[in-house]
């Protein structure tokens, strides 16, 4: 049976999976959501015997119903190959009383690789299926990790171009170096004088501009997205939660059917929403623990039912979570509004016009599976140091936010359910913040000296992604005001 995707802002706008992947964003700024989440049709015990690629097929075939078996298996085998430095793809490591799901073993050492390794294959397959003749322009805003992962995925992919906007002063030095040294004739990277929310708003504005879409079409181009607003990003993220659960079953930690909790360091809400969708598919998850940094707009939302972005934007040591407009939350709002596009659209309009909306008590009651928590900068650093000293395990700042929130959650609730923490980036991506957390005397060293010090402390090999940028030349040095984003797009496309 073919699964239909529908816009969160207009119930009459529908798409197949491949059409939704191609388009990225629905009209009027809506997001595509499936009419239903099909249940897993293979038992947990069977999935526990499968490798990552096989689990990926069993999950994705249910969501991408207009792909043939051969098409989907080709996309999966092309994505999850030797570019990951472990055959497990996403290993589960027991440390400090929790199970860390290491999602950073791909080519750009962050969890975005898990979905962005496969998205180019899904997109080019979708283009063929739908007879697309235009060149596809991937338009992406990044708070640090999506940008490089998308650039690496789409570099020199025929029939595509990719344009990435990032906040010039809002990413780590390693994150920036990874992006601005990206090779590929079809790649373009622009720093903006603004924050991530400015970049994301600018990108969404271009997507929603009908006159611009017509103009682009005449010139032989059409936009698509590599952000988690694209369902082609979200569905592959469901896979690793199913995989993690089945590894716990395989090693005898839990029995099939036992519940687990999941903790996710959260910015744009895509990663935690993927876990929620995995539960809808039948995965036994009790609690979704949403971990925020000092930009705790989501923590406040889960506590009060009011989403309020009217606050100071704080630059933290976990920059990928420095976000005040969590785009994917809209998919959850649509769901708890009873899949009511009119109700959801009204709330999203309020977010644009007033910067705030409040959900009803009835909607809030449907969020009891979620628990919110946040970690201050000092708490995040203390957790990195503590886990290093107790378990000889070094985590990055985003993972440390999640670990801190989890510890607070257990203290408050006494809930000892086996818990998976999404470990979203390698500590090598945030060396200065990580090393300073362990000992402030490291701050005198250069970024690449810190890489070598981290190698000595952790015993973990320096990832190829870091070695590649040590001496790489800067190939992208464009910086623009947030108002000039469209101008830069036109300049790059020569239109």
N, C-alpha and C positions, 0 to 999 in steps of 0.2 A: 504494500500500500504506500502511495506517495505521500510524504510528509509535506504539508503546506506551511510556509513561513508568512507571517503577517506583520504589518507595521504597527508599532506601539501607539501611533498617533492617528492612524486611519485604518479601520478594520476592513475597508474595501480594497486596500492595497496588499496584494499577495504576490508571492514568488515561490518558485521551486528552490531547493537548496543551492543549485548552481547559479541561478539568477540572483539570489540573495548574496552569494559570495562575490559575484561580479560587481554588483551595485555597491556593496559595502554599507551604505547608509540609505534608509528609505526616504521617500519624499517628506517634505515638511519637517525634516530633522528626526524622523522616527527611526527606531531600531527594529530589525527583523527578529521575530521570535517564533518558535515552532508552535503550531496549534496544540500540540501535545508532546510530551516527552515519552517515547516508546520505552517499554520495560525491556531490560536485558533478556535475551532469549537463549542464553547459555548460562549454565549454573556457575555459581562462585567457585565451586570445587573444580570445574573444568577450566575456568579462567585462571585459576591458581597454577595450573600446569603449563600455561602458555607464556611465551616471551612477550616483550613490550609490543613488538610489531603485530603479533597475533591479537593481543588485547585491543590494540588500536583499531584493528579491522572490525572486531565484534562490537565496539562502541560506535564507530563512525558510520558503519553500514546502516545503523538504525536512524541516524540523523541526516545523512546525505543520501537519500533514497533514489535520487535520479542519477547517481553514479553507478556504472556497472561494477561488478566484482573486480574485473581486470583493471579498470581505471583507478579504483580506490586502492587496490593492492600496489599498483605502480606508484601512486603518490606516496604511500606509506613507506615502501621499501626505498624510494629515492630520498626521502626525508630522514629516516632514522637509520643512518648508516655509519660509516667510519668518521663522519664529522663529529660524532659524540665520542668522548674519550673513554667510555666504559660500555661494554656490551649490554649492561642492565638498562642503559639510557637514563633512567631515573632511580638510582639506588636509594634504599631506605636504611638509615644509619641510627642505631640506638645510642643516644647520649643524654645525660642529665635528665633522665626520667621521661623522655619522650622519643618519638621516632621522627627523625629529620628526613624529609623527602627532598633529596638533593636534585634540584631542577636546573643545575648550572653546568652540566657536563657537555653542553653543545659548543659550537664554534665561537660564540660571543660571550660565553660564561655567565649567562643569566637565563631565567626561566622563560623569557620570551622566545628563546630558540626552540622550545618544545612545540610551539605552534607556528612560528615563523619559518621553520625549516620546511614545513609541509605546505604553507599557504601559497607559495609561487606555483607549486604543482597543481593544487586545487584550482587556482585562478586560471592558469593557462588551459587546464582541462575544461573548466567551465566556459571559457571563451570559445573553444572549439565546439562544445556541445550546443552553444547558442548562436553559432554562426557570426561571431563578432569579427568585424574587419578592422575596426579602429585600433590604434595603439592604446594600451591601458596605462594610465598615469596613476601610480600609487601615491596618494597624498597622505602624509602622516605627521602627526604631532607626537613628540616624545618628551618624557620627563627623564630620559637618560638611557634606558635599556632597549625599548622597542625600536628606536632609531637604528642602532647598529645592527640588531638582529634582522630588521626588515631590509636594510641596505645589503647585508651579507646574503640574505635569501634571494633578493631580486637582482643583484649585480649581474649585468650582461645576460639576463633572461630575455630571449627574443620576444618582441612584441610588447615590451613593457619599458616604462621609465619610472623612476622613484624619486620623490622629493620629500625630504625630511626637514621639519622645523623643530628647533629645540631652544629652550631658554638659555641665552648666551652665558648668563652667570648663575645658572641653576642646576648644573650637573657636575659630577666629579671630574677632576683632570683626566683620569683614565677613560671615563665615558666619552668625554669630548674628543680626546685623541683618537679613540676607536672610530668615531664618526668622521672626523675631518681628514683622516688618512684613507678613507674608503676608496678603493679603485673601482673602475667600471664606467664605461662611456655613457651609461644610462642613469648614473647616480648624481644627485644634487643635494647638498646639505646647507642649511641656512640657520644661523643663530639669530634669534630675535631679541630685541631690547624689551623684554617683558617676561612673565612667568609661564609655566606650562599651561595654565588655564587660558591665557591669552593666545597661545599657539593652538590649543584645541578649539577654541571659539572661532579663530580665523579659518581653520581647516573646515569646520562644520559649516561656516558661512559660505565657503566656496562650493561645498557639496549641495547646499540648498538653493543655490543661485541658478534658476531655470534658464535665464538668458545666457549665462556663462556656459551651461551644459550644451545649449544649441550652438553657440559659437565654437566650442571645442569640437563638437561633432562635425561641423563644417570643415574644421582644420584636420580632421582625422584622429581625434583623441577622445577618450572618455575617462573620467575619474573612477578610481576605486580606492579602498582603504586597507591599510595593514594594521590599523588600531583594533583594539578588542571590541569596538563597535561592529566589526565585521564578524558575522557568525562563523566564517571560516577560520577565525582565530579562536573563538570560544569553544567550539566543539572539540578540537584536539586537546584542549586543556582539561576536558572532562576525563580524558583517557587516564592521565596519571593518578587521579584519585582512585579510579577503579583498580588500576595496577597496584597502587600502594596497599589498598585493602587486601587484595588477593595475595600479596607477598606476606602479609601478616598471617593470613590463613595458611599459606604454604609452609611457613616456618613454625607453625604451631602456637604462635602468640595468641591468636584468637580462633574461634570456630566460625564457620560460615554462618551468618545471621547475627553474630555478636555485634554490638554497636561500637563505633569509635567516635571520637571528637576530631575536628579539624581546626587548626589555627592558621590563619592566612594574613600576612602583612599586606595591608590593603590601601590602594590609592584610587584607581579608576574603577574598582569593584568587579573587574572581569574574572580574576583568578578565583575569588571566593564564590562568584556566581556559577562558575564551572563546577565547583564542588556541590553547590545546591542543585544544579541540573543533574549531576551524577546521582544524587540522592533520589531525585524524581524518577531516575531510571531504575531504582531499586537498591542502591548502595545503602547499607545500614549506618547512616551518620546521625548521631544524636544532636550534637551542637556544632554550629559554625561560629567560631570565635574570631571576630573581626578586629584585627590589631591595627591601631593608628599611631602615628607619631604626634608631634605637637600640633599638626594641622588636623585636629580631631573632629572634623565635621561629621564623619560617620559615627564616631562614638556618641556624639551629642544627639544624632538622629535616632540611633537605636535606644537611647535613654529616654528621649522626650517625644519622638514622633515628629519633630520639626527639623527640616533640613534648612540650614542657614549658612550661606556662603559669605554673608556680610561680616567679615572678620579679617584680621591681619593675616597676610600670607607669610608663613615663616619658612625660611630656608634652613634645612636640617642636614644632619649627616646621613639621612636616608632619603636622598633627593627623589627617588622614583615614586615616593609616596607623598611628595609635596604637591598636593592636589586639593582644590576646594570644590571642584565640580566633578563628581564621580559619575561618569557617563553611563556605565553599565547598571547603576542602581535603577535606572529607568525601567530596565527589563523586570526587575523585582517589583517595582511599584505597579507596573502594568498587571503583573500576576496577582498581587494582593488586592488590586482594585477590581478583581473578578474579570480580568482580560478586557477591561472597559477602556477602549482607546480614547473616548471623549473625556472621561474622568482623568486619565493619565495626561492627556494633552493639556488640559486646563492647569494641572499642577506644574508641568514643564514650562508653560507660558509664564506662570507666576515666578518660577525660578529665574527666567530671563528678565522679566520686568521689575521684580522686587527683590530678587536674590534669595527668596525664602518661600517655603511652602510647608504646610502641616497636613499630615495624613489623618484620616478619621480613626476613632478608637477601634472600630471594626477592622480596619486595615492593620492597625498596630498589633492587634491580638494575633494576627497571622505571622508575626515576626518572632514568636517566642522561641523558635529554634536558633535564633541569632543572639550572641552575647557580644557586646562591644567592650573594648578596653583600649587604653593608650599608654605609651611609654614616653617619658621625658628624655631629653638628650643624656642627662646624667645617668638615668636608669639603664638606658640602652648601652652606654659605655661600660657600666658596672657589670652588666650581664655578659658582655664579650669577655671581660677580664675573668669573671667568676667561672664561666664554663671552660675557658682555657686552663685555668688553674686546677679545676676539679676533674675535667675529663680529657685534657690535652686536645681539645677540639676548638678550632678557631672558626667563628661564623662571621658573616658580613653584618652590616648595620641593620638592614631590613629584617633579616632573620632574627637578629637580636631584639628588635621591637616585638616580634611575634613571641619569642621565648620569654620576654619580660611580661607581656600581657598574659601568657599562659600561666606563669608562676603566680601572678596576682589572682587569676581566675580560680586556680586550685585553692589558694588561701581563702578566698571569699566563699567558695561553694563546697569545698571538700570533695569535689567530683574527681574521682581517680580513673575514669574511663580511659582505656588506651588511646593515646592522642598522636595524631600525625601533624607535624609542623611543616608548612611549606617553606623550604629553604630556597630563597628566590635568586640569590646571586652568590658568586664566588667572592670570598674576602679579598681576592686579588683585584677586584674591581674598585674597592674602596680602601686601598691600603693605608692611606694617611689616617682616616678616622678609626680604622680597626687597630692599627699599631699604637696610635695615641691612647686608645682605650686600655691597652695592655700596659703601656708605660709612656708617659708624656715626653720623656727624653728623646723619643724617636722623631719628634717634630722637626728637629734640626736637619734631618736628612731629606734628600730629593725624592721625588715620587718613585723613581726606578731603584734607588738605593733601598727604599722601603720594601719594594717587591722582593729584593734579595734577602732582606731581614725576615720578611714573612715566610719565605721559603725555608730559612734556617729554623725558625721557631716551629713551623707547622709540619715540616717534613713532607709537605705536599708539593709535587712538581709544579714549577711555574707554568701556567697554561700557555699553549701556543698563541692564543689570542693576545697575551701580554708580550710575549717575545716578538711577535709580528710588528708591534707598534713602537718598540724601543727606539728604532732609528728610522721609522717610516716618515716620508715627506708629507707635509700638510698639502692636501689637494683641494680642500674646500675652505675658503676664508670669507665667504659672504656673510655679512651681518646687516639686518634691516630692522626698521621700526615695525611694530605689529600691524600698523595700518598699511604697510607696503608689501604684505605677503603675496597678494595676487599679482602685483607688478613683477615680483621675482619669479613667480611661476610662468608668467607669459614670456619673460626674458629667456628663461631656461628652455622653454618649448619653441622659442623663436616665432611667436604668434602675435 
